[in-house]
Amino acid sequence: MSGCGCSNGTGGPFSKGRELVEFVYSAHGGTIRDQPVSGGALAAVCQGCNAPFTMETYVAQCPNCGGVHAVAPMNPNADNIQFGGKDFTL
């Protein structure tokens, strides 16, 4: 898993919450975070303010409150979206 960040001790693709957000944000030198979600955008509900939004990339912010969310590229579905926490910023 060379270069994917899986062995850096800071989480991995099966992490939860902030740990997953940080992992996806940094994976492969940051090249994953802005890529379109494979299979199409995901309908999401902000885990900070409960506002609905569309998650088009693997790391996305709620347009209502700025809450940062991520989903791992290996299993991108709405059930796997994780929230970085109310104090997490990009």
Biopython code that builds the backbone (N, CA, C, O; Angstrom):
import numpy as np
from Bio.PDB.StructureBuilder import StructureBuilder

atoms = [
    (1, "MET", "N", (0.817, -1.191, 0.000)),
    (1, "MET", "CA", (0.000, 0.000, 0.000)),
    (1, "MET", "C", (0.858, 1.251, 0.000)),
    (1, "MET", "O", (0.519, 2.255, 0.626)),
    (2, "SER", "N", (1.917, 1.179, -0.674)),
    (2, "SER", "CA", (2.860, 2.277, -0.747)),
    (2, "SER", "C", (2.207, 3.550, -1.262)),
    (2, "SER", "O", (1.505, 3.537, -2.273)),
    (3, "GLY", "N", (2.444, 4.644, -0.560)),
    (3, "GLY", "CA", (1.974, 5.949, -0.987)),
    (3, "GLY", "C", (0.525, 6.276, -0.666)),
    (3, "GLY", "O", (0.083, 7.390, -0.948)),
    (4, "CYS", "N", (-0.234, 5.350, -0.088)),
    (4, "CYS", "CA", (-1.646, 5.648, 0.158)),
    (4, "CYS", "C", (-1.883, 6.224, 1.546)),
    (4, "CYS", "O", (-2.995, 6.660, 1.845)),
    (5, "GLY", "N", (-0.873, 6.237, 2.395)),
    (5, "GLY", "CA", (-1.047, 6.769, 3.737)),
    (5, "GLY", "C", (-1.597, 5.760, 4.708)),
    (5, "GLY", "O", (-1.867, 6.102, 5.859)),
    (6, "CYS", "N", (-1.776, 4.510, 4.278)),
    (6, "CYS", "CA", (-2.378, 3.488, 5.136)),
    (6, "CYS", "C", (-1.469, 3.056, 6.268)),
    (6, "CYS", "O", (-1.942, 2.500, 7.259)),
    (7, "SER", "N", (-0.185, 3.297, 6.142)),
    (7, "SER", "CA", (0.740, 2.810, 7.168)),
    (7, "SER", "C", (1.348, 3.936, 7.991)),
    (7, "SER", "O", (2.363, 3.736, 8.658)),
    (8, "ASN", "N", (0.740, 5.120, 7.952)),
    (8, "ASN", "CA", (1.335, 6.243, 8.677)),
    (8, "ASN", "C", (0.845, 6.355, 10.114)),
    (8, "ASN", "O", (1.228, 7.286, 10.822)),
    (9, "GLY", "N", (0.008, 5.423, 10.557)),
    (9, "GLY", "CA", (-0.443, 5.414, 11.940)),
    (9, "GLY", "C", (-1.544, 6.402, 12.250)),
    (9, "GLY", "O", (-1.892, 6.585, 13.417)),
    (10, "THR", "N", (-2.109, 7.050, 11.229)),
    (10, "THR", "CA", (-3.164, 8.029, 11.471)),
    (10, "THR", "C", (-4.461, 7.605, 10.805)),
    (10, "THR", "O", (-5.095, 8.389, 10.099)),
    (11, "GLY", "N", (-4.841, 6.381, 11.032)),
    (11, "GLY", "CA", (-6.099, 5.914, 10.482)),
    (11, "GLY", "C", (-5.929, 5.253, 9.137)),
    (11, "GLY", "O", (-4.815, 5.029, 8.664)),
    (12, "GLY", "N", (-7.034, 4.952, 8.545)),
    (12, "GLY", "CA", (-7.050, 4.292, 7.258)),
    (12, "GLY", "C", (-8.436, 4.359, 6.676)),
    (12, "GLY", "O", (-9.300, 5.055, 7.208)),
    (13, "PRO", "N", (-8.667, 3.642, 5.586)),
    (13, "PRO", "CA", (-9.947, 3.741, 4.888)),
    (13, "PRO", "C", (-11.142, 3.191, 5.668)),
    (13, "PRO", "O", (-12.284, 3.398, 5.258)),
    (14, "PHE", "N", (-10.906, 2.495, 6.780)),
    (14, "PHE", "CA", (-12.009, 1.983, 7.590)),
    (14, "PHE", "C", (-12.173, 2.764, 8.893)),
    (14, "PHE", "O", (-12.909, 2.340, 9.783)),
    (15, "SER", "N", (-11.497, 3.890, 9.004)),
    (15, "SER", "CA", (-11.594, 4.736, 10.193)),
    (15, "SER", "C", (-12.982, 5.356, 10.281)),
    (15, "SER", "O", (-13.783, 5.268, 9.349)),
    (16, "LYS", "N", (-13.242, 5.970, 11.396)),
    (16, "LYS", "CA", (-14.520, 6.645, 11.621)),
    (16, "LYS", "C", (-14.275, 8.109, 11.985)),
    (16, "LYS", "O", (-13.196, 8.465, 12.459)),
    (17, "GLY", "N", (-15.267, 8.942, 11.764)),
    (17, "GLY", "CA", (-15.223, 10.341, 12.185)),
    (17, "GLY", "C", (-14.060, 11.129, 11.628)),
    (17, "GLY", "O", (-13.683, 10.985, 10.465)),
    (18, "ARG", "N", (-13.500, 11.965, 12.484)),
    (18, "ARG", "CA", (-12.409, 12.857, 12.095)),
    (18, "ARG", "C", (-11.228, 12.086, 11.518)),
    (18, "ARG", "O", (-10.569, 12.549, 10.587)),
    (19, "GLU", "N", (-10.969, 10.915, 12.073)),
    (19, "GLU", "CA", (-9.831, 10.125, 11.605)),
    (19, "GLU", "C", (-9.983, 9.772, 10.124)),
    (19, "GLU", "O", (-9.005, 9.830, 9.378)),
    (20, "LEU", "N", (-11.180, 9.412, 9.690)),
    (20, "LEU", "CA", (-11.393, 9.115, 8.272)),
    (20, "LEU", "C", (-11.288, 10.385, 7.437)),
    (20, "LEU", "O", (-10.682, 10.367, 6.366)),
    (21, "VAL", "N", (-11.864, 11.483, 7.905)),
    (21, "VAL", "CA", (-11.792, 12.739, 7.164)),
    (21, "VAL", "C", (-10.331, 13.130, 6.947)),
    (21, "VAL", "O", (-9.947, 13.493, 5.834)),
    (22, "GLU", "N", (-9.526, 13.061, 7.983)),
    (22, "GLU", "CA", (-8.103, 13.394, 7.860)),
    (22, "GLU", "C", (-7.389, 12.430, 6.917)),
    (22, "GLU", "O", (-6.539, 12.848, 6.131)),
    (23, "PHE", "N", (-7.730, 11.140, 6.990)),
    (23, "PHE", "CA", (-7.110, 10.145, 6.117)),
    (23, "PHE", "C", (-7.417, 10.436, 4.651)),
    (23, "PHE", "O", (-6.505, 10.512, 3.828)),
    (24, "VAL", "N", (-8.708, 10.599, 4.322)),
    (24, "VAL", "CA", (-9.090, 10.826, 2.925)),
    (24, "VAL", "C", (-8.520, 12.154, 2.431)),
    (24, "VAL", "O", (-8.079, 12.249, 1.286)),
    (25, "TYR", "N", (-8.524, 13.164, 3.272)),
    (25, "TYR", "CA", (-7.988, 14.473, 2.892)),
    (25, "TYR", "C", (-6.522, 14.381, 2.490)),
    (25, "TYR", "O", (-6.089, 15.067, 1.564)),
    (26, "SER", "N", (-5.753, 13.539, 3.179)),
    (26, "SER", "CA", (-4.312, 13.446, 2.949)),
    (26, "SER", "C", (-3.892, 12.294, 2.038)),
    (26, "SER", "O", (-2.759, 12.276, 1.558)),
    (27, "ALA", "N", (-4.776, 11.341, 1.793)),
    (27, "ALA", "CA", (-4.413, 10.139, 1.026)),
    (27, "ALA", "C", (-3.836, 10.491, -0.344)),
    (27, "ALA", "O", (-4.299, 11.406, -1.026)),
    (28, "HIS", "N", (-2.835, 9.749, -0.710)),
    (28, "HIS", "CA", (-2.176, 9.910, -2.010)),
    (28, "HIS", "C", (-1.749, 11.361, -2.254)),
    (28, "HIS", "O", (-1.930, 11.897, -3.347)),
    (29, "GLY", "N", (-1.187, 11.977, -1.233)),
    (29, "GLY", "CA", (-0.694, 13.342, -1.359)),
    (29, "GLY", "C", (-1.789, 14.374, -1.549)),
    (29, "GLY", "O", (-1.529, 15.468, -2.052)),
    (30, "GLY", "N", (-3.011, 14.040, -1.153)),
    (30, "GLY", "CA", (-4.121, 14.977, -1.269)),
    (30, "GLY", "C", (-4.846, 14.914, -2.601)),
    (30, "GLY", "O", (-5.748, 15.715, -2.846)),
    (31, "THR", "N", (-4.474, 13.984, -3.464)),
    (31, "THR", "CA", (-5.090, 13.927, -4.793)),
    (31, "THR", "C", (-6.485, 13.327, -4.795)),
    (31, "THR", "O", (-7.234, 13.524, -5.752)),
    (32, "ILE", "N", (-6.850, 12.601, -3.754)),
    (32, "ILE", "CA", (-8.160, 11.943, -3.692)),
    (32, "ILE", "C", (-9.272, 12.919, -3.312)),
    (32, "ILE", "O", (-10.377, 12.845, -3.849)),
    (33, "ARG", "N", (-8.982, 13.823, -2.397)),
    (33, "ARG", "CA", (-10.031, 14.641, -1.785)),
    (33, "ARG", "C", (-10.913, 15.407, -2.761)),
    (33, "ARG", "O", (-12.099, 15.592, -2.490)),
    (34, "ASP", "N", (-10.374, 15.853, -3.879)),
    (34, "ASP", "CA", (-11.153, 16.667, -4.811)),
    (34, "ASP", "C", (-11.660, 15.886, -6.026)),
    (34, "ASP", "O", (-12.234, 16.468, -6.947)),
    (35, "GLN", "N", (-11.446, 14.575, -6.026)),
    (35, "GLN", "CA", (-11.928, 13.767, -7.143)),
    (35, "GLN", "C", (-13.432, 13.514, -7.000)),
    (35, "GLN", "O", (-13.937, 13.377, -5.885)),
    (36, "PRO", "N", (-14.140, 13.451, -8.122)),
    (36, "PRO", "CA", (-15.572, 13.124, -8.062)),
    (36, "PRO", "C", (-15.786, 11.732, -7.463)),
    (36, "PRO", "O", (-15.008, 10.815, -7.726)),
    (37, "VAL", "N", (-16.818, 11.580, -6.676)),
    (37, "VAL", "CA", (-17.159, 10.293, -6.072)),
    (37, "VAL", "C", (-17.492, 9.314, -7.205)),
    (37, "VAL", "O", (-18.325, 9.603, -8.065)),
    (38, "SER", "N", (-16.830, 8.155, -7.190)),
    (38, "SER", "CA", (-17.115, 7.150, -8.218)),
    (38, "SER", "C", (-18.554, 6.675, -8.070)),
    (38, "SER", "O", (-19.037, 6.464, -6.957)),
    (39, "GLY", "N", (-19.219, 6.513, -9.174)),
    (39, "GLY", "CA", (-20.621, 6.104, -9.131)),
    (39, "GLY", "C", (-21.585, 7.273, -9.008)),
    (39, "GLY", "O", (-22.801, 7.081, -9.024)),
    (40, "GLY", "N", (-21.057, 8.471, -8.885)),
    (40, "GLY", "CA", (-21.904, 9.655, -8.824)),
    (40, "GLY", "C", (-21.995, 10.279, -7.445)),
    (40, "GLY", "O", (-21.637, 9.665, -6.440)),
    (41, "ALA", "N", (-22.473, 11.487, -7.419)),
    (41, "ALA", "CA", (-22.604, 12.257, -6.182)),
    (41, "ALA", "C", (-23.526, 11.543, -5.199)),
    (41, "ALA", "O", (-24.418, 10.788, -5.587)),
    (42, "LEU", "N", (-23.284, 11.806, -3.911)),
    (42, "LEU", "CA", (-24.064, 11.184, -2.846)),
    (42, "LEU", "C", (-24.978, 12.207, -2.170)),
    (42, "LEU", "O", (-24.562, 13.328, -1.881)),
    (43, "ALA", "N", (-26.206, 11.814, -1.927)),
    (43, "ALA", "CA", (-27.113, 12.642, -1.133)),
    (43, "ALA", "C", (-26.685, 12.479, 0.321)),
    (43, "ALA", "O", (-26.632, 11.363, 0.837)),
    (44, "ALA", "N", (-26.383, 13.585, 0.970)),
    (44, "ALA", "CA", (-25.880, 13.547, 2.343)),
    (44, "ALA", "C", (-26.714, 14.450, 3.239)),
    (44, "ALA", "O", (-27.414, 15.350, 2.775)),
    (45, "VAL", "N", (-26.618, 14.184, 4.522)),
    (45, "VAL", "CA", (-27.208, 15.048, 5.541)),
    (45, "VAL", "C", (-26.065, 15.438, 6.469)),
    (45, "VAL", "O", (-25.380, 14.573, 7.016)),
    (46, "CYS", "N", (-25.863, 16.732, 6.644)),
    (46, "CYS", "CA", (-24.776, 17.209, 7.495)),
    (46, "CYS", "C", (-24.935, 16.651, 8.902)),
    (46, "CYS", "O", (-26.003, 16.738, 9.508)),
    (47, "GLN", "N", (-23.869, 16.088, 9.397)),
    (47, "GLN", "CA", (-23.889, 15.525, 10.741)),
    (47, "GLN", "C", (-23.627, 16.591, 11.800)),
    (47, "GLN", "O", (-23.588, 16.298, 12.995)),
    (48, "GLY", "N", (-23.448, 17.842, 11.345)),
    (48, "GLY", "CA", (-23.284, 18.952, 12.274)),
    (48, "GLY", "C", (-24.550, 19.754, 12.458)),
    (48, "GLY", "O", (-24.889, 20.143, 13.575)),
    (49, "CYS", "N", (-25.270, 20.011, 11.334)),
    (49, "CYS", "CA", (-26.463, 20.862, 11.417)),
    (49, "CYS", "C", (-27.717, 20.215, 10.834)),
    (49, "CYS", "O", (-28.786, 20.825, 10.850)),
    (50, "ASN", "N", (-27.604, 19.007, 10.327)),
    (50, "ASN", "CA", (-28.714, 18.242, 9.744)),
    (50, "ASN", "C", (-29.258, 18.785, 8.427)),
    (50, "ASN", "O", (-30.342, 18.385, 8.001)),
    (51, "ALA", "N", (-28.528, 19.686, 7.774)),
    (51, "ALA", "CA", (-28.963, 20.200, 6.480)),
    (51, "ALA", "C", (-28.598, 19.198, 5.382)),
    (51, "ALA", "O", (-27.513, 18.617, 5.413)),
    (52, "PRO", "N", (-29.495, 18.993, 4.413)),
    (52, "PRO", "CA", (-29.163, 18.118, 3.291)),
    (52, "PRO", "C", (-28.198, 18.822, 2.338)),
    (52, "PRO", "O", (-28.273, 20.037, 2.149)),
    (53, "PHE", "N", (-27.300, 18.055, 1.745)),
    (53, "PHE", "CA", (-26.407, 18.589, 0.722)),
    (53, "PHE", "C", (-25.965, 17.446, -0.175)),
    (53, "PHE", "O", (-26.179, 16.277, 0.147)),
    (54, "THR", "N", (-25.353, 17.781, -1.289)),
    (54, "THR", "CA", (-24.864, 16.779, -2.226)),
    (54, "THR", "C", (-23.351, 16.701, -2.119)),
    (54, "THR", "O", (-22.653, 17.708, -2.233)),
    (55, "MET", "N", (-22.863, 15.513, -1.900)),
    (55, "MET", "CA", (-21.427, 15.269, -1.771)),
    (55, "MET", "C", (-20.910, 14.807, -3.139)),
    (55, "MET", "O", (-21.122, 13.662, -3.537)),
    (56, "GLU", "N", (-20.237, 15.702, -3.844)),
    (56, "GLU", "CA", (-19.762, 15.409, -5.189)),
    (56, "GLU", "C", (-18.331, 14.892, -5.205)),
    (56, "GLU", "O", (-17.938, 14.197, -6.142)),
    (57, "THR", "N", (-17.545, 15.222, -4.180)),
    (57, "THR", "CA", (-16.163, 14.780, -4.075)),
    (57, "THR", "C", (-15.975, 13.999, -2.779)),
    (57, "THR", "O", (-16.845, 14.015, -1.909)),
    (58, "TYR", "N", (-14.833, 13.313, -2.649)),
    (58, "TYR", "CA", (-14.598, 12.457, -1.479)),
    (58, "TYR", "C", (-14.494, 13.229, -0.170)),
    (58, "TYR", "O", (-14.737, 12.668, 0.898)),
    (59, "VAL", "N", (-14.138, 14.497, -0.239)),
    (59, "VAL", "CA", (-14.173, 15.382, 0.928)),
    (59, "VAL", "C", (-15.032, 16.569, 0.528)),
    (59, "VAL", "O", (-14.794, 17.189, -0.509)),
    (60, "ALA", "N", (-16.027, 16.888, 1.341)),
    (60, "ALA", "CA", (-16.946, 17.977, 1.002)),
    (60, "ALA", "C", (-17.372, 18.715, 2.258)),
    (60, "ALA", "O", (-17.344, 18.172, 3.362)),
    (61, "GLN", "N", (-17.769, 19.972, 2.059)),
    (61, "GLN", "CA", (-18.253, 20.793, 3.161)),
    (61, "GLN", "C", (-19.746, 21.046, 3.007)),
    (61, "GLN", "O", (-20.247, 21.227, 1.898)),
    (62, "CYS", "N", (-20.432, 21.055, 4.111)),
    (62, "CYS", "CA", (-21.840, 21.424, 4.132)),
    (62, "CYS", "C", (-21.938, 22.902, 3.749)),
    (62, "CYS", "O", (-21.260, 23.733, 4.353)),
    (63, "PRO", "N", (-22.767, 23.246, 2.760)),
    (63, "PRO", "CA", (-22.893, 24.649, 2.378)),
    (63, "PRO", "C", (-23.588, 25.497, 3.436)),
    (63, "PRO", "O", (-23.484, 26.724, 3.406)),
    (64, "ASN", "N", (-24.292, 24.866, 4.367)),
    (64, "ASN", "CA", (-25.005, 25.594, 5.407)),
    (64, "ASN", "C", (-24.090, 25.992, 6.566)),
    (64, "ASN", "O", (-24.080, 27.154, 6.973)),
    (65, "CYS", "N", (-23.323, 25.039, 7.098)),
    (65, "CYS", "CA", (-22.517, 25.324, 8.290)),
    (65, "CYS", "C", (-21.013, 25.149, 8.080)),
    (65, "CYS", "O", (-20.222, 25.503, 8.954)),
    (66, "GLY", "N", (-20.611, 24.607, 6.927)),
    (66, "GLY", "CA", (-19.194, 24.403, 6.657)),
    (66, "GLY", "C", (-18.640, 23.112, 7.227)),
    (66, "GLY", "O", (-17.434, 22.879, 7.148)),
    (67, "GLY", "N", (-19.489, 22.262, 7.801)),
    (67, "GLY", "CA", (-19.040, 20.990, 8.355)),
    (67, "GLY", "C", (-18.358, 20.133, 7.301)),
    (67, "GLY", "O", (-18.866, 19.991, 6.189)),
    (68, "VAL", "N", (-17.212, 19.562, 7.646)),
    (68, "VAL", "CA", (-16.418, 18.782, 6.697)),
    (68, "VAL", "C", (-16.764, 17.302, 6.838)),
    (68, "VAL", "O", (-16.761, 16.747, 7.937)),
    (69, "HIS", "N", (-17.061, 16.680, 5.704)),
    (69, "HIS", "CA", (-17.432, 15.275, 5.632)),
    (69, "HIS", "C", (-16.526, 14.578, 4.623)),
    (69, "HIS", "O", (-15.979, 15.217, 3.724)),
    (70, "ALA", "N", (-16.371, 13.266, 4.778)),
    (70, "ALA", "CA", (-15.584, 12.483, 3.825)),
    (70, "ALA", "C", (-16.169, 11.088, 3.711)),
    (70, "ALA", "O", (-16.870, 10.602, 4.598)),
    (71, "VAL", "N", (-15.856, 10.470, 2.594)),
    (71, "VAL", "CA", (-16.200, 9.076, 2.372)),
    (71, "VAL", "C", (-14.986, 8.425, 1.711)),
    (71, "VAL", "O", (-14.336, 9.030, 0.859)),
    (72, "ALA", "N", (-14.689, 7.196, 2.107)),
    (72, "ALA", "CA", (-13.540, 6.490, 1.552)),
    (72, "ALA", "C", (-13.834, 6.052, 0.120)),
    (72, "ALA", "O", (-14.928, 5.563, -0.162)),
    (73, "PRO", "N", (-12.874, 6.220, -0.786)),
    (73, "PRO", "CA", (-13.072, 5.839, -2.185)),
    (73, "PRO", "C", (-13.373, 4.357, -2.382)),
    (73, "PRO", "O", (-13.986, 3.986, -3.384)),
    (74, "MET", "N", (-12.962, 3.514, -1.462)),
    (74, "MET", "CA", (-13.171, 2.081, -1.654)),
    (74, "MET", "C", (-14.610, 1.648, -1.388)),
    (74, "MET", "O", (-15.001, 0.550, -1.786)),
    (75, "ASN", "N", (-15.398, 2.479, -0.731)),
    (75, "ASN", "CA", (-16.790, 2.130, -0.449)),
    (75, "ASN", "C", (-17.641, 3.392, -0.350)),
    (75, "ASN", "O", (-18.176, 3.702, 0.714)),
    (76, "PRO", "N", (-17.766, 4.123, -1.467)),
    (76, "PRO", "CA", (-18.467, 5.414, -1.415)),
    (76, "PRO", "C", (-19.981, 5.282, -1.486)),
    (76, "PRO", "O", (-20.570, 5.274, -2.567)),
    (77, "ASN", "N", (-20.588, 5.179, -0.333)),
    (77, "ASN", "CA", (-22.048, 5.244, -0.293)),
    (77, "ASN", "C", (-22.450, 6.113, 0.904)),
    (77, "ASN", "O", (-21.658, 6.338, 1.819)),
    (78, "ALA", "N", (-23.673, 6.584, 0.877)),
    (78, "ALA", "CA", (-24.135, 7.550, 1.885)),
    (78, "ALA", "C", (-24.006, 7.031, 3.314)),
    (78, "ALA", "O", (-23.788, 7.817, 4.236)),
    (79, "ASP", "N", (-24.138, 5.727, 3.510)),
    (79, "ASP", "CA", (-24.030, 5.157, 4.862)),
    (79, "ASP", "C", (-22.618, 5.264, 5.433)),
    (79, "ASP", "O", (-22.433, 5.166, 6.646)),
    (80, "ASN", "N", (-21.626, 5.462, 4.572)),
    (80, "ASN", "CA", (-20.231, 5.503, 5.017)),
    (80, "ASN", "C", (-19.661, 6.914, 5.138)),
    (80, "ASN", "O", (-18.469, 7.072, 5.400)),
    (81, "ILE", "N", (-20.477, 7.925, 4.956)),
    (81, "ILE", "CA", (-20.012, 9.305, 5.095)),
    (81, "ILE", "C", (-19.692, 9.576, 6.562)),
    (81, "ILE", "O", (-20.487, 9.264, 7.449)),
    (82, "GLN", "N", (-18.528, 10.157, 6.805)),
    (82, "GLN", "CA", (-18.085, 10.466, 8.156)),
    (82, "GLN", "C", (-17.926, 11.981, 8.309)),
    (82, "GLN", "O", (-17.680, 12.688, 7.332)),
    (83, "PHE", "N", (-18.066, 12.461, 9.521)),
    (83, "PHE", "CA", (-18.034, 13.892, 9.858)),
    (83, "PHE", "C", (-16.770, 14.193, 10.652)),
    (83, "PHE", "O", (-16.410, 13.458, 11.571)),
    (84, "GLY", "N", (-16.107, 15.276, 10.289)),
    (84, "GLY", "CA", (-14.868, 15.657, 10.973)),
    (84, "GLY", "C", (-15.064, 16.287, 12.334)),
    (84, "GLY", "O", (-14.091, 16.464, 13.067)),
    (85, "GLY", "N", (-16.277, 16.631, 12.694)),
    (85, "GLY", "CA", (-16.546, 17.276, 13.982)),
    (85, "GLY", "C", (-16.804, 18.757, 13.789)),
    (85, "GLY", "O", (-16.358, 19.352, 12.808)),
    (86, "LYS", "N", (-17.517, 19.344, 14.720)),
    (86, "LYS", "CA", (-17.904, 20.757, 14.593)),
    (86, "LYS", "C", (-16.722, 21.703, 14.566)),
    (86, "LYS", "O", (-16.835, 22.801, 14.021)),
    (87, "ASP", "N", (-15.591, 21.316, 15.136)),
    (87, "ASP", "CA", (-14.425, 22.191, 15.175)),
    (87, "ASP", "C", (-13.421, 21.886, 14.065)),
    (87, "ASP", "O", (-12.365, 22.516, 14.016)),
    (88, "PHE", "N", (-13.718, 20.946, 13.180)),
    (88, "PHE", "CA", (-12.792, 20.577, 12.111)),
    (88, "PHE", "C", (-12.915, 21.549, 10.952)),
    (88, "PHE", "O", (-14.020, 21.814, 10.478)),
    (89, "THR", "N", (-11.802, 22.078, 10.497)),
    (89, "THR", "CA", (-11.793, 22.978, 9.338)),
    (89, "THR", "C", (-10.727, 22.538, 8.357)),
    (89, "THR", "O", (-9.751, 21.881, 8.720)),
    (90, "LEU", "N", (-10.933, 22.912, 7.118)),
    (90, "LEU", "CA", (-9.946, 22.594, 6.078)),
    (90, "LEU", "C", (-8.872, 23.643, 6.039)),
    (90, "LEU", "O", (-7.950, 23.553, 5.229)),
]
sb = StructureBuilder()
sb.init_structure("model")
sb.init_model(0)
sb.init_chain("A")
sb.init_seg("    ")
for serial, (resi, resn, name, xyz) in enumerate(atoms, 1):
    if name == "N":
        sb.init_residue(resn, " ", resi, " ")
    sb.init_atom(name, np.array(xyz, "f"), 0.0, 1.0, " ", f" {name:<3s}", serial, name[0])
structure = sb.get_structure()
